[in-house]
Amino acid sequence: MRPIYYFRLAALWLGICAVTACNNNDESRLLPTDDSSQFANLTDVVPDAILEIRYYGTYNFVGTRIDGYEQPTALMTKVAADSLRAVSDDVMALGYRLKIYDAYRPQKGVDHFVRWATNVADTLMKQYFYPDLDKSVLFEQEYIYERSGHTRGSTVDLTLFDMKTEKELDMGGTFDWFGPESHPDFCGNPETGEYTGDNSKSPTGRSITEQQFANRMILRQAMMRHGFKPLDSEWWHFTLKNEPFPDTYFTFPVKQLN
């Protein structure tokens, strides 16, 4: 995943992999299951979290509700949810709340993304999420893969909500934007937290301010302090380092667990 909205969806066990030039790694050993017994409703564990489940609605890069999202809720493995609770407590002390865009994603949802990506004529949401990108390059440039870390249940897409202003913290770009502007190292060094202003990777000269870069770093550092690892192509995407099901992908729908 290079530009902003990369899904890091590894190669599917179907024959699609040959068509999309996906990585030849160990994804074939991943096993599917619909067992949700080790998952939790995220808001049961992190009651201060705000949910804006984009794939349940129509404001997303596809422009319609995504398959497998039956309710506007967020699920995670219990282990990952506990770690996210620690992140929430951390940022609450700084005056922020976590805002969740997506967490567990069923394989059915990933398959929906793949079907959408192969239909190059469907550009309904292009102006909002990929105005600088020709949709025909989604697979070639690794924006879309056929397997996602989200299906393993310990990955989350999120931002920060400022309790003082009662608005999302300004990150200088929207969740799910396809392009280099979403990279954590865009205009700065995420390892040192230094803002450089280097926007040379943007194909149209887009940029973010020093404050917007600093805001991204607040989220990144809080997540990393509590055991989550970042993705090099999406400032909003984090996976628990010691995820409990690294060799499993799940298929049950997104809806409240009993």
C-alpha positions as CSV (number, residue, x, y, z in Angstrom):
1,M,0.0,0.0,0.0
2,R,1.6,3.2,-1.1
3,P,-1.0,6.0,-1.3
4,I,-3.7,7.2,1.1
5,Y,-6.2,4.6,1.2
6,Y,-4.5,1.3,1.0
7,F,-6.3,-1.6,2.4
8,R,-3.5,-4.0,2.9
9,L,-5.8,-6.8,1.9
10,A,-3.4,-9.7,1.4
11,A,-4.0,-12.3,-1.3
12,L,-7.3,-14.2,-1.3
13,W,-7.4,-17.9,-1.3
14,L,-9.4,-17.8,-4.5
15,G,-7.7,-17.6,-7.9
16,I,-8.0,-13.8,-8.0
17,C,-4.4,-13.5,-6.7
18,A,-3.0,-14.4,-10.1
19,V,-4.9,-11.5,-11.7
20,T,-3.9,-8.9,-9.2
21,A,-0.2,-9.6,-8.9
22,C,-0.5,-10.0,-5.1
23,N,2.3,-10.9,-2.8
24,N,3.4,-14.5,-2.7
25,N,3.5,-14.8,1.1
26,D,2.0,-17.2,3.6
27,E,-1.6,-15.8,3.3
28,S,-2.7,-19.2,1.8
29,R,-2.3,-20.7,5.3
30,L,-5.0,-18.4,6.8
31,L,-8.1,-20.2,7.9
32,P,-11.7,-18.9,7.8
33,T,-14.1,-19.2,10.7
34,D,-17.4,-17.6,11.8
35,D,-16.6,-18.1,15.5
36,S,-17.2,-14.7,17.3
37,S,-16.7,-16.0,20.9
38,Q,-13.4,-14.2,21.4
39,F,-14.8,-10.8,20.2
40,A,-16.4,-8.0,22.1
41,N,-18.6,-5.1,21.3
42,L,-16.0,-2.3,21.3
43,T,-18.2,0.2,23.2
44,D,-18.7,-2.3,26.0
45,V,-15.0,-2.2,26.6
46,V,-14.3,1.4,25.5
47,P,-17.5,3.2,26.5
48,D,-16.1,6.7,25.7
49,A,-15.4,5.8,22.1
50,I,-17.5,7.5,19.4
51,L,-18.6,5.4,16.5
52,E,-18.9,6.6,12.9
53,I,-19.0,3.3,11.0
54,R,-18.5,4.5,7.5
55,Y,-19.1,1.1,5.8
56,Y,-22.5,0.9,7.3
57,G,-23.5,4.1,5.6
58,T,-23.0,5.6,2.1
59,Y,-20.2,8.1,2.8
60,N,-17.3,5.9,1.9
61,F,-15.2,5.3,-1.2
62,V,-17.7,2.8,-2.6
63,G,-20.7,5.0,-2.0
64,T,-23.0,2.3,-0.6
65,R,-23.3,0.1,2.5
66,I,-20.7,-2.6,2.4
67,D,-21.7,-6.2,2.5
68,G,-21.5,-7.8,6.0
69,Y,-22.2,-4.6,7.9
70,E,-25.6,-5.3,9.4
71,Q,-25.5,-2.7,12.2
72,P,-23.5,0.5,12.8
73,T,-21.3,-1.0,15.5
74,A,-17.6,-1.9,16.0
75,L,-16.2,-5.3,17.1
76,M,-12.7,-6.3,18.0
77,T,-11.0,-9.3,19.6
78,K,-11.2,-9.0,23.4
79,V,-7.5,-8.7,23.7
80,A,-7.3,-5.8,21.2
81,A,-10.3,-4.1,22.7
82,D,-8.7,-4.1,26.2
83,S,-5.5,-2.5,24.7
84,L,-7.7,0.1,23.0
85,R,-9.3,0.9,26.3
86,A,-5.8,1.8,27.6
87,V,-5.4,4.1,24.6
88,S,-8.7,5.7,25.3
89,D,-7.8,6.4,29.0
90,D,-4.5,7.9,27.8
91,V,-6.0,10.3,25.3
92,M,-8.9,11.2,27.5
93,A,-6.3,12.7,29.9
94,L,-5.2,14.9,27.0
95,G,-8.7,16.1,26.3
96,Y,-9.6,13.7,23.4
97,R,-11.9,10.8,22.7
98,L,-11.4,8.0,20.2
99,K,-13.6,8.1,17.1
100,I,-13.9,4.7,15.3
101,Y,-14.4,4.4,11.6
102,D,-13.9,0.7,11.3
103,A,-12.7,-2.2,13.3
104,Y,-13.4,-5.9,12.6
105,R,-14.3,-6.3,8.9
106,P,-15.8,-9.6,7.7
107,Q,-14.4,-11.2,4.5
108,K,-17.7,-10.5,2.8
109,G,-16.9,-6.8,3.1
110,V,-13.4,-7.2,1.7
111,D,-14.9,-9.1,-1.3
112,H,-17.3,-6.2,-1.9
113,F,-14.2,-3.9,-2.1
114,V,-12.7,-6.2,-4.7
115,R,-15.8,-6.3,-6.8
116,W,-16.1,-2.5,-6.7
117,A,-12.4,-2.1,-7.7
118,T,-12.8,-4.3,-10.8
119,N,-15.7,-2.1,-12.0
120,V,-13.6,0.8,-13.2
121,A,-16.7,2.6,-14.5
122,D,-18.1,3.1,-11.0
123,T,-16.5,6.3,-9.9
124,L,-19.4,7.7,-7.8
125,M,-17.2,8.8,-4.9
126,K,-14.0,9.7,-6.8
127,Q,-14.2,13.4,-6.0
128,Y,-14.3,12.7,-2.3
129,F,-11.7,10.0,-1.9
130,Y,-9.5,9.6,-4.9
131,P,-9.7,12.6,-7.2
132,D,-6.0,12.4,-8.1
133,L,-6.1,8.7,-9.0
134,D,-7.3,6.7,-12.0
135,K,-9.4,3.8,-10.6
136,S,-7.8,1.4,-13.1
137,V,-4.6,1.3,-11.0
138,L,-6.1,0.2,-7.7
139,F,-4.7,-3.3,-7.9
140,E,-1.6,-2.5,-9.7
141,Q,-0.5,0.2,-7.2
142,E,-1.7,-2.0,-4.3
143,Y,-4.5,0.2,-3.0
144,I,-6.8,-2.8,-2.9
145,Y,-5.9,-6.4,-1.9
146,E,-8.2,-9.4,-1.5
147,R,-7.4,-9.9,2.2
148,S,-7.4,-7.4,5.0
149,G,-5.8,-7.4,8.4
150,H,-9.2,-6.1,9.6
151,T,-10.7,-9.6,9.1
152,R,-8.4,-10.9,11.8
153,G,-10.2,-8.7,14.3
154,S,-7.4,-6.8,15.9
155,T,-7.1,-3.8,13.5
156,V,-8.8,-0.5,13.9
157,D,-9.3,2.7,11.8
158,L,-9.7,5.7,14.0
159,T,-9.1,9.3,14.7
160,L,-9.3,11.7,17.7
161,F,-12.2,13.8,18.8
162,D,-11.4,17.1,20.6
163,M,-13.6,17.4,23.6
164,K,-12.9,21.2,23.9
165,T,-13.9,22.1,20.3
166,E,-16.4,19.2,20.0
167,K,-15.0,18.4,16.6
168,E,-12.6,15.8,15.1
169,L,-9.0,16.8,15.5
170,D,-7.8,18.2,12.2
171,M,-5.6,15.6,10.6
172,G,-5.2,17.4,7.3
173,G,-7.0,14.7,5.3
174,T,-10.0,12.4,5.4
175,F,-10.2,8.8,6.4
176,D,-10.0,6.5,3.3
177,W,-8.3,9.1,1.1
178,F,-6.3,7.3,-1.7
179,G,-3.0,8.9,-2.1
180,P,0.4,9.6,-0.5
181,E,-1.1,12.4,1.6
182,S,-2.4,9.7,3.9
183,H,1.1,8.4,4.7
184,P,2.3,9.0,8.2
185,D,5.5,10.3,6.8
186,F,3.8,12.9,4.6
187,C,5.4,16.3,5.4
188,G,7.3,14.9,8.4
189,N,9.2,12.2,10.1
190,P,6.9,10.0,12.2
191,E,9.9,8.4,14.0
192,T,11.1,11.7,15.4
193,G,7.9,13.7,15.2
194,E,9.6,16.4,13.2
195,Y,7.6,18.4,10.7
196,T,9.5,18.9,7.4
197,G,6.8,20.3,5.1
198,D,8.1,18.0,2.4
199,N,5.0,17.4,0.2
200,S,6.9,16.2,-2.9
201,K,5.1,12.9,-2.9
202,S,1.7,14.6,-3.6
203,P,0.9,14.4,-7.3
204,T,-1.0,17.7,-7.2
205,G,1.0,19.7,-4.6
206,R,-1.3,19.0,-1.7
207,S,0.2,19.6,1.8
208,I,-0.6,19.5,5.5
209,T,0.4,22.0,8.2
210,E,2.7,21.6,11.1
211,Q,-0.3,21.4,13.4
212,Q,-2.0,18.8,11.3
213,F,1.1,16.6,11.3
214,A,1.4,17.0,15.0
215,N,-2.2,15.9,15.5
216,R,-1.5,12.8,13.5
217,M,1.5,12.1,15.8
218,I,-0.6,12.4,19.0
219,L,-2.8,9.5,17.7
220,R,0.2,7.5,16.5
221,Q,2.2,7.8,19.7
222,A,-0.8,6.9,21.9
223,M,-1.6,3.8,19.9
224,M,2.1,2.7,19.9
225,R,2.4,3.2,23.6
226,H,-0.3,0.6,24.1
227,G,0.9,-2.1,21.8
228,F,-0.5,-1.2,18.4
229,K,1.7,-0.9,15.3
230,P,1.1,1.7,12.6
231,L,0.8,1.2,8.8
232,D,3.1,3.1,6.6
233,S,0.4,4.2,4.2
234,E,-2.6,5.2,6.4
235,W,-2.3,7.5,9.4
236,W,-5.6,6.1,10.8
237,H,-4.8,2.4,10.6
238,F,-3.3,0.4,13.6
239,T,-3.0,-3.3,14.3
240,L,-2.3,-4.9,17.7
241,K,1.3,-6.2,17.6
242,N,0.5,-9.4,19.5
243,E,-2.8,-10.0,17.7
244,P,-4.4,-13.3,19.0
245,F,-5.4,-14.7,15.6
246,P,-2.6,-13.9,13.1
247,D,-3.5,-17.1,11.1
248,T,-7.3,-16.7,11.0
249,Y,-9.8,-14.6,9.1
250,F,-13.3,-14.2,10.3
251,T,-16.6,-14.3,8.3
252,F,-19.4,-13.4,10.8
253,P,-21.2,-10.1,10.1
254,V,-20.7,-6.8,11.9
255,K,-23.6,-6.6,14.4
256,Q,-24.0,-6.4,18.2
257,L,-22.8,-9.5,20.0
258,N,-25.1,-11.0,22.6
